[in-house]
Amino acid sequence: MNLRINGQELRFRISKAQLELLCKGNDLEQSTFLPVGQVIKICITPKYKKRGMSLSNISDCIMLCVNKEDANIFLKSLPNRQGLETVQKIDNDNYLKLVLEVDVRTQWRKNSLEIKR
């Protein structure tokens, strides 16, 4: 899992195998340990009831909540460089763009290596 932050955009990039786990109802988690006992914990969960995605901050975790049906539709569309995108309103003046994408280049390289063998 990879998280890229660019201004008011959070881009979560996962593998196809991780997307398949989401579609089966599994959560994805990754922790990055920093000095002085700090931890950045990122979670992606497929348990979001509404269509689309939402960002939550649950205790010590930055959690991307994804609608499971949307994740399944996304999986069926692969390979696809377009990810799932939504804009979440923060307050009257601020919005946060959320993107979930699959690293199709890694998947393509893996598939091309298997074909060559």
C-alpha positions, -999 to 999 in steps of 0.1 A, spaced: 0 0 0 12 34 -9 -2 68 3 7 100 -15 -3 133 -1 -4 163 -24 -21 194 -10 -58 185 -5 -55 151 -23 -48 117 -7 -40 90 -32 -40 54 -19 -23 30 -43 -28 -8 -37 -20 -40 -56 -46 -60 -74 -42 -87 -47 -50 -62 -20 -81 -50 -39 -92 -86 -41 -89 -88 -3 -110 -57 0 -137 -72 -22 -138 -103 1 -145 -80 31 -110 -78 45 -94 -46 59 -59 -35 47 -35 -21 73 0 -7 71 20 9 99 51 32 96 71 35 127 88 69 134 112 81 160 101 88 196 75 60 195 52 76 169 33 55 144 14 64 113 -12 37 107 -32 36 75 -62 14 70 -86 8 41 -119 -9 50 -146 -21 26 -174 -15 52 -187 19 40 -224 19 36 -228 48 12 -216 46 -24 -180 60 -29 -154 66 -2 -149 86 30 -119 94 52 -121 89 89 -96 93 117 -103 65 142 -80 68 172 -45 64 158 -55 53 123 -61 72 91 -89 51 76 -102 51 41 -137 37 40 -147 22 7 -181 9 -5 -176 -29 -11 -199 -28 -42 -178 0 -57 -146 -20 -50 -160 -50 -68 -170 -29 -98 -135 -14 -98 -119 -49 -97 -139 -60 -127 -127 -30 -147 -90 -38 -143 -66 -32 -159 -76 4 -155 -55 35 -147 -85 53 -135 -91 48 -98 -121 54 -76 -123 91 -68 -145 112 -45 -144 146 -30 -151 149 7 -163 182 22 -142 192 52 -160 226 60 -175 255 41 -142 263 24 -122 231 22 -125 198 4 -104 167 3 -100 146 -28 -97 109 -21 -84 85 -48 -80 47 -46 -61 31 -74 -44 -1 -83 -8 -2 -95 -15 -16 -129 21 -12 -140 33 -37 -114 5 -61 -124 14 -57 -161 51 -64 -154 42 -94 -133 20 -108 -160 45 -102 -188 72 -120 -168 49 -150 -164 41 -151 -201 79 -151 -211 86 -181 -190 
